[in-house]
Amino acid sequence: MRKRTIAFAAAGLLLLGAGTAAYVISPTVHSGTAGEAPELGRTGEHAIGTDVKTFALEGRTKITAWGAVSGNLSEARRELSVRFWYPADIDGETKAAQYEHEMRPPGKEPVAIVSKGIAIADAPPLDDQKFPLVLMSHGFGGWSTQFSNLAEHIASHGYVVASIDHGDMPVEGVTSFLLSFGNVLADRMLDQRQVLDKIVKANAEKSSGYFGQIDPDNVGLIGYSMGGYGAIATAGANYDFANDPMASVPEAARSGIETAMEGPAQIKALVAIAPWGGQPDNRAWNAASLSKIKQPVLFISGNQDDVVNFKEGVSWLFENMTAADRHMLVYREARHNIVGNAFTLDSDADFTVSEFLKEPVWRSERLNAINQHFVTAFLDKALKGETAKAAYLNVPTVDSNTGIWPIGFGEQLNGKMAGPEQDKHWRGFQRRWAVGLEMHHLKKKQ
């Protein structure tokens, strides 16, 4: 059976060209990164290493076809691989990592996906330094290196990043979809909590290596789609089993979830990217449970997301986390695929692959640069106590298009990014390049 290959798109460089007006000069290329990236979307000071560990998770069950009907679930061995990225001590020439994954679209040929990174496999970690931990959790049918660009970026700014490969059951038809999705409903939060527990335990036992680098008192969690569904529960919002979809989870699986949710995991910052579970027809929480989340939250969503329902789903989640200080970055005209590597597809690749990986309006490179900018600002503020980074989140205008940055006739900005003097423009963005975005902010009790 022939396998197509998708290669990771290299970051494109901007060409110097004429602006829409004769006195506006387009941003130039900055060394090391595409010139269009906003300030904090550029690679940090740390070289990074990468490694994979496998963790065995105890006391788990699996929903089978018979178990879904009978409610009698048997224990199942669950082992998950976790990809780590960490600040490294690299001296001399090295070969960057290459991340490989095989997508299996239902009824289609397998698709081999290759992502080229900047991390160095098995590189020695920096000694005698502590860094916050960021746990990452992908969506339904995703994989651990689907967002390796974001993970590598965060690590380069001084974090240990651990991305879970949840190993969702393959989907071949309606029955297998229902079983796979049912297991995701039961597994996501448990996977996140158990993997986090394993990492924290390894940190307590090891004073060296990248486990030894971790500061267990400063942990962030990033979840996309179904990973976001799990992350909201991990952060402290108990599921509402009185309504769908949670009412459909078998009792045997439900009891394990309820036991795990007796106390929130030690998460100090939550990033929920297009999280599933807020939409009225599949609402996994009630307002009271959402109000239990007290740590700062950054939501990222497209306002045309028809998978998780932006208007009645994501916005409802954002509005009801009333005990948390929270921001919501919105991409106008974007649907669900607002995070993930910029994959270049073969011209004959099946549309199923494009639909899973691509946005119909926004370029992946642009999405990545903006996500990296805001996630870095948010994590630096919440986990490192860098209060000055609030200026990147507390933007002067909800609508980025209405930001103001006056310039004189003939003035050449040459890619300059907004700083304290441009206080009516979105911080860190080049003039004319903060467009198509919204940033909403609700404080505690709002």
C-alpha positions in Angstrom: 0.0 0.0 0.0 1.5 3.3 -1.1 2.1 6.0 1.6 2.0 9.6 0.8 4.4 11.9 2.6 3.7 15.3 4.1 6.7 17.5 5.0 6.8 20.1 7.6 6.8 23.6 6.0 9.9 25.6 6.7 9.2 29.1 8.0 8.8 31.4 5.1 10.7 34.7 4.9 9.0 37.9 4.1 10.2 39.8 1.0 10.8 43.5 1.2 8.2 45.1 -0.9 6.0 48.2 -1.3 3.2 48.8 1.2 -0.2 50.0 0.3 0.9 53.6 0.7 4.2 55.0 -0.6 5.4 56.1 2.9 4.7 52.7 4.6 7.6 50.2 4.4 6.8 46.5 4.8 8.5 44.7 7.8 11.9 43.3 7.0 13.2 39.9 7.9 14.6 39.5 11.4 17.4 37.0 11.9 16.4 33.5 13.1 12.7 33.8 12.5 10.2 35.0 9.9 9.9 38.7 10.1 6.1 38.6 10.5 6.3 36.9 13.9 5.2 39.2 16.8 7.8 39.8 19.5 7.2 36.9 21.8 6.5 34.5 18.9 10.3 34.4 18.2 12.5 31.6 19.4 13.9 32.1 22.9 17.4 32.1 24.2 17.7 28.4 25.1 18.8 25.6 22.9 16.5 22.6 23.5 16.7 18.9 23.7 14.0 16.2 23.2 13.3 12.7 24.5 10.4 10.3 24.8 9.3 8.3 27.9 6.6 5.7 28.3 4.4 5.7 31.4 2.2 2.8 32.6 -1.1 4.2 34.1 -2.7 2.0 36.8 -6.3 1.2 37.5 -7.7 2.0 34.1 -10.6 0.5 32.2 -11.5 0.4 28.5 -15.0 0.7 27.0 -15.6 -2.1 24.5 -18.7 -2.8 22.4 -20.0 -5.3 25.0 -19.0 -3.2 27.9 -20.9 -0.2 26.5 -24.1 -2.4 26.4 -23.6 -4.3 29.6 -21.8 -1.7 31.7 -19.3 -4.3 32.8 -15.9 -2.9 32.1 -12.7 -4.8 32.7 -9.4 -3.3 33.7 -7.0 -2.6 30.8 -3.3 -1.9 30.8 -2.8 1.6 29.5 0.7 2.8 28.5 1.2 6.2 27.0 4.3 7.8 25.5 5.2 11.3 26.4 7.4 13.6 24.3 9.6 15.9 26.3 11.3 19.2 25.3 13.7 20.9 27.7 16.4 23.6 27.8 19.7 21.9 26.8 23.4 22.4 27.0 24.5 22.0 23.4 28.0 22.5 22.2 29.1 21.9 18.6 27.3 20.7 15.5 24.2 18.6 16.0 21.4 17.2 14.0 17.9 18.5 14.7 15.1 16.1 15.5 12.6 14.8 13.0 9.1 13.8 14.2 7.2 11.1 12.3 3.6 10.1 12.5 1.3 8.0 10.4 -2.3 9.3 10.0 -4.9 6.8 9.1 -8.0 8.6 7.7 -11.0 6.2 7.8 -11.2 4.2 4.6 -8.1 6.0 3.1 -4.5 5.2 2.5 -2.2 5.9 5.5 -0.4 9.2 5.3 3.1 9.6 6.7 3.7 12.9 8.3 7.2 14.2 8.9 7.9 17.3 10.9 11.4 18.8 11.1 12.2 20.5 14.4 14.9 22.5 16.0 15.4 20.3 19.1 18.3 17.9 19.5 17.5 14.4 20.5 18.9 13.3 23.8 20.8 16.5 24.3 22.2 17.0 27.8 19.9 19.2 29.9 21.1 22.5 31.4 22.4 21.8 34.9 21.5 23.6 38.2 18.5 25.4 36.8 14.8 25.0 37.5 12.1 25.6 34.9 8.3 25.5 35.0 6.6 22.4 33.6 4.0 22.7 30.8 1.8 19.6 30.0 0.3 19.4 26.6 -2.8 17.4 25.5 -3.9 16.9 21.9 -7.4 16.6 20.4 -9.3 13.6 19.2 -7.2 11.6 16.8 -4.2 13.8 17.2 -0.7 12.9 18.4 2.1 14.3 20.7 4.2 16.1 18.0 1.3 17.6 16.1 2.1 20.9 17.9 5.9 20.4 18.1 6.4 23.9 16.9 4.6 25.3 19.9 6.3 22.9 22.3 9.8 23.7 21.0 9.0 27.4 21.2 7.9 27.2 24.8 10.9 25.2 25.8 13.2 27.7 24.1 11.8 30.3 26.5 12.8 28.3 29.6 10.2 25.6 30.2 10.2 21.8 30.3 7.3 20.7 28.0 5.7 17.3 28.2 3.3 16.4 25.4 1.1 13.3 25.9 0.4 10.8 23.0 -3.1 9.6 24.1 -3.2 6.8 21.6 -6.9 7.2 20.6 -8.5 4.1 19.1 -8.5 4.2 15.3 -11.8 5.1 13.6 -13.1 3.0 10.7 -16.8 3.5 10.9 -19.7 4.7 13.1 -19.4 1.9 15.7 -15.6 2.4 16.1 -16.1 6.2 16.2 -18.6 5.9 19.1 -16.3 3.5 21.0 -13.2 5.6 20.4 -14.9 8.8 21.4 -16.5 7.2 24.5 -13.0 6.2 25.6 -11.7 9.7 25.0 -14.5 11.1 27.2 -13.4 8.8 30.0 -9.7 9.0 29.4 -8.5 12.5 28.7 -8.6 13.9 32.2 -7.3 10.7 33.8 -4.4 10.6 31.3 -3.5 14.2 32.1 -3.6 13.7 35.9 -1.8 10.4 36.0 0.9 11.5 33.6 1.4 14.7 35.7 1.6 12.6 38.8 4.3 10.3 37.2 6.3 13.3 36.1 6.2 15.0 39.5 7.2 11.7 41.2 10.1 11.3 38.8 11.1 14.9 39.6 11.1 14.1 43.4 13.3 11.0 42.8 15.8 12.5 40.3 18.0 15.6 40.9 19.6 15.4 37.4 18.3 15.1 33.8 15.3 17.0 32.5 13.1 15.6 35.3 15.5 17.3 37.7 15.0 20.6 35.9 11.3 20.7 36.7 9.9 23.1 39.2 6.8 21.1 40.4 5.3 24.2 42.1 4.8 25.9 38.7 2.9 23.8 36.3 0.9 24.9 33.2 -1.5 22.8 31.1 -2.3 23.3 27.5 -5.3 21.4 26.0 -6.6 21.5 22.4 -10.2 20.4 21.6 -10.7 17.1 23.5 -7.4 17.8 25.2 -9.0 21.1 26.3 -12.1 19.2 27.5 -9.8 17.1 29.7 -7.7 20.1 30.8 -10.7 22.0 32.2 -11.6 19.1 34.4 -8.0 18.6 35.4 -7.9 22.2 36.5 -10.8 21.7 38.8 -14.1 21.8 37.0 -16.0 18.5 37.8 -18.0 17.0 35.0 -21.8 17.1 35.2 -22.9 13.5 34.8 -26.6 14.4 34.9 -26.6 15.4 31.2 -25.1 14.3 27.9 -22.4 13.6 27.0 -21.3 12.6 30.5 -24.5 10.7 31.2 -23.5 8.2 28.5 -20.2 7.2 30.2 -20.7 3.7 31.7 -20.9 3.7 35.5 -17.8 1.7 35.9 -15.7 4.3 34.1 -17.6 7.1 35.8 -16.6 6.1 39.3 -12.9 6.3 38.5 -13.4 9.8 37.0 -15.3 11.0 40.0 -12.7 9.7 42.4 -9.9 11.5 40.5 -11.9 14.7 40.5 -12.1 14.9 44.3 -9.4 17.5 44.2 -7.9 19.6 41.4 -4.4 18.8 40.0 -1.7 21.3 41.0 -2.1 23.4 37.8 -1.2 27.1 38.1 -2.1 28.2 34.5 -4.6 26.8 31.9 -4.5 27.3 28.2 -7.7 26.0 26.5 -7.5 26.0 22.7 -10.8 25.5 21.0 -12.0 23.3 24.0 -14.8 20.8 23.5 -17.6 20.4 26.0 -19.2 23.8 26.3 -21.7 23.6 23.5 -25.4 23.3 24.6 -26.0 19.9 23.0 -22.9 18.3 24.6 -22.3 20.4 27.7 -19.9 18.6 30.0 -20.1 21.1 32.9 -22.5 23.4 34.7 -21.8 27.0 35.7 -21.2 26.0 39.3 -18.5 23.5 38.4 -16.7 26.0 36.1 -16.6 28.5 38.9 -14.3 26.2 40.8 -11.4 27.0 38.4 -9.4 29.8 40.1 -6.1 29.8 38.2 -5.6 32.2 35.3 -6.9 30.9 31.9 -6.1 31.7 28.3 -8.7 30.7 25.8 -7.9 30.6 22.1 -10.6 30.1 19.5 -11.9 30.8 16.0 -15.2 32.7 15.9 -16.4 30.4 13.2 -15.6 27.2 15.0 -18.4 24.8 14.1 -16.9 21.8 15.9 -17.0 23.2 19.5 -19.5 26.0 18.8 -17.7 29.3 19.5 -20.8 31.4 20.3 -22.6 29.0 22.6 -19.7 26.7 23.6 -16.3 28.3 24.0 -17.8 31.7 24.9 -20.0 30.1 27.5 -17.0 28.4 29.1 -15.1 31.7 29.1 -18.0 33.6 30.7 -18.7 31.1 33.4 -15.2 30.7 34.9 -16.1 33.5 37.2 -13.4 32.7 39.9 -10.6 33.0 37.4 -8.9 35.9 35.6 -9.2 34.9 32.0 -8.4 36.1 28.5 -9.8 34.9 25.2 -7.9 35.4 21.9 -10.3 35.1 19.0 -9.3 34.6 15.3 -12.0 36.0 13.1 -13.2 33.8 10.3 -11.3 30.8 11.7 -12.8 27.4 12.4 -11.3 24.6 14.5 -7.7 24.0 13.3 -6.1 27.0 14.9 -3.1 25.3 16.3 -0.6 22.8 14.8 2.4 22.5 12.7 2.4 24.0 9.2 2.2 20.9 7.1 2.8 21.0 3.3 0.5 18.5 1.6 1.1 16.6 -1.6 -1.1 18.0 -4.4 -3.0 14.7 -4.6 -3.5 14.4 -0.8 -7.0 13.4 0.1 -9.1 16.3 1.3 -9.8 14.4 4.6 -6.2 15.2 5.6 -6.5 18.9 4.7 -9.7 19.2 6.6 -8.1 17.7 9.7 -4.9 19.8 9.6 -5.7 23.1 7.8 -7.7 26.3 8.3 -9.7 27.5 5.3 -8.8 31.2 5.8 -5.7 31.6 8.1 -2.2 30.4 7.2 -0.8 27.9 9.7 2.5 29.9 9.9 0.6 33.0 10.9 -1.5 31.2 13.5 1.6 29.5 14.9 3.5 32.8 15.3 0.5 34.5 17.1 -0.2 31.5 19.3 3.4 31.4 20.4 3.4 35.1 21.2 0.4 35.0 23.4 1.0 31.6 25.1 4.5 32.8 26.0 3.3 36.0 27.5 0.6 34.2 29.4 2.9 31.4 30.8 5.7 33.9 31.7 3.2 36.0 33.7 1.4 33.0 35.4 4.3 30.6 36.0 7.4 32.9 36.2 5.8 35.9 37.9 6.9 38.2 35.0 4.1 40.8 35.6 5.4 43.1 32.8 4.1 40.4 30.3 0.5 41.5 31.2 1.0 44.3 28.7 1.0 41.8 25.9 -2.4 40.4 27.1 -4.2 43.5 28.3 -4.4 45.0 24.9 -5.7 48.6 24.4 -8.5 47.6 22.0 -10.6 44.4 21.9 -10.6 44.6 18.1 -7.0 44.5 16.9 -8.0 46.4 13.7 -8.8 49.5 15.7 -5.4 49.9 17.2 -3.7 53.2 16.5 -0.1 53.9 15.7 0.4 57.3 14.1 3.5 57.8 11.9 4.9 60.7 10.0 5.1 61.1 6.3 8.0 59.1 4.9 8.7 57.5 8.3 10.2 54.0 7.8 9.4 51.5 10.7 11.4 48.7 9.2 9.6 46.0 11.1 9.5 47.8 14.4 7.2 46.2 17.0 4.8 48.1 19.3 6.3 48.9 22.7 5.3 51.2 25.6 5.3 54.3 23.4 2.7 52.7 21.0 0.3 52.2 23.8 -2.8 52.3 21.6 -1.6 49.4 19.4 -1.3 45.7 20.3 2.0 45.2 22.1 4.7 43.3 20.2 3.0 43.4 16.8 4.3 45.3 13.8 2.2 48.3 12.6 -0.6 47.1 10.2 0.0 43.4 11.2 -2.3 43.2 14.2 -5.4 42.4 12.2 -8.3 39.9 12.3 -8.0 39.3 16.0 -9.9 40.0 19.2 -8.8 39.8 22.8 -11.5 39.6 25.5 -10.6 39.9 29.2 -12.8 39.1 32.2 -11.5 39.5 35.7 -12.5 37.4 38.7 -16.2 37.8 39.6 -16.9 39.2 36.2 
